[in-house]
């Protein structure tokens, strides 16, 4: 009695076929991706805060007469910063949890 393997697994019908992005990911590209994500997040939050500051300056100088638009920009800036800080906190918690794992 001979047992043969499942045909087709070696030819690309296995995990690499179902999840092609997993075969391309290395640990350095994952770290680069996370770094790129965080740098883009900080950049976008900074842009939103700059727009908010410009709206406040426009209101103070009399260029902008719409108080509601300024308040929306300020709240958008606040929410974006809170989101960024929560993402940072969760990333730090995950890192600390990984460091507490016993090998």
C-alpha positions as CSV (number, residue, x, y, z in Angstrom):
1,X,0.0,0.0,0.0
2,X,1.5,3.3,-1.1
3,X,0.5,6.7,0.1
4,X,1.0,9.5,-2.3
5,X,0.8,13.2,-1.6
6,X,-1.9,15.6,-2.7
7,X,-1.2,16.6,-6.2
8,X,-1.1,20.3,-7.0
9,X,0.2,21.7,-3.7
10,X,3.7,22.1,-4.9
11,X,2.6,23.7,-8.1
12,X,1.1,26.8,-6.5
13,X,-2.4,25.7,-5.4
14,X,-1.6,25.9,-1.7
15,X,-1.2,28.8,0.7
16,X,0.9,30.9,-1.7
17,X,-2.0,30.8,-4.3
18,X,-4.6,31.8,-1.7
19,X,-2.5,34.5,-0.2
20,X,0.0,35.7,-2.8
21,X,1.0,38.8,-0.7
22,X,2.3,36.6,2.1
23,X,5.0,35.1,-0.1
24,X,6.3,38.6,-0.9
25,X,6.3,39.9,2.7
26,X,9.6,39.8,4.6
27,X,10.2,41.1,8.1
28,X,12.0,44.2,6.8
29,X,9.3,45.1,4.4
30,X,6.7,44.8,7.2
31,X,8.7,47.2,9.4
32,X,9.2,49.5,6.5
33,X,5.4,49.4,5.8
34,X,4.6,50.3,9.5
35,X,7.2,53.1,9.4
36,X,5.7,54.4,6.2
37,X,2.2,54.2,7.6
38,X,3.1,56.1,10.8
39,X,5.0,58.8,8.9
40,X,2.1,59.3,6.5
41,X,-0.3,59.5,9.5
42,X,1.8,62.2,11.2
43,X,2.1,64.1,8.0
44,X,-1.6,64.1,7.4
45,X,-2.4,65.1,10.9
46,X,0.1,67.9,10.6
47,X,-1.5,69.1,7.4
48,X,-4.9,69.2,9.1
49,X,-3.6,71.1,12.0
50,X,-1.9,73.7,9.7
51,X,-5.3,74.1,7.9
52,X,-7.0,74.6,11.2
53,X,-4.4,77.3,12.3
54,X,-4.9,79.1,9.0
55,X,-8.7,79.1,9.5
56,X,-8.3,80.5,13.0
57,X,-5.9,83.2,11.7
58,X,-8.4,84.0,8.9
59,X,-11.2,84.4,11.5
60,X,-9.1,86.6,13.8
61,X,-8.0,88.9,10.9
62,X,-11.5,89.2,9.5
63,X,-10.8,87.4,6.2
64,X,-13.1,84.5,7.2
65,X,-16.6,85.4,8.4
66,X,-17.8,81.8,8.8
67,X,-17.3,80.8,12.5
68,X,-18.9,77.3,11.9
69,X,-16.3,76.4,9.2
70,X,-13.5,77.4,11.6
71,X,-15.0,75.3,14.4
72,X,-15.4,72.3,12.0
73,X,-11.7,72.7,11.1
74,X,-10.6,72.9,14.7
75,X,-12.7,69.8,15.7
76,X,-11.4,67.9,12.7
77,X,-7.9,68.7,13.8
78,X,-8.6,67.6,17.4
79,X,-10.2,64.3,16.3
80,X,-7.3,63.6,13.9
81,X,-4.7,64.2,16.7
82,X,-6.7,62.0,19.1
83,X,-6.9,59.2,16.5
84,X,-3.1,59.4,15.9
85,X,-2.3,59.3,19.6
86,X,-4.6,56.2,20.1
87,X,-3.0,54.4,17.2
88,X,0.4,55.2,18.8
89,X,-0.8,53.9,22.2
90,X,-2.1,50.7,20.7
91,X,1.1,50.1,18.8
92,X,3.1,50.6,22.0
93,X,0.9,48.2,23.9
94,X,1.3,45.6,21.2
95,X,5.1,46.0,21.2
96,X,5.2,45.7,25.0
97,X,3.0,42.6,24.9
98,X,5.3,41.0,22.3
99,X,8.3,41.9,24.5
100,X,6.7,40.2,27.5
101,X,6.2,36.9,25.6
102,X,8.5,34.1,26.8
103,X,10.5,32.4,24.1
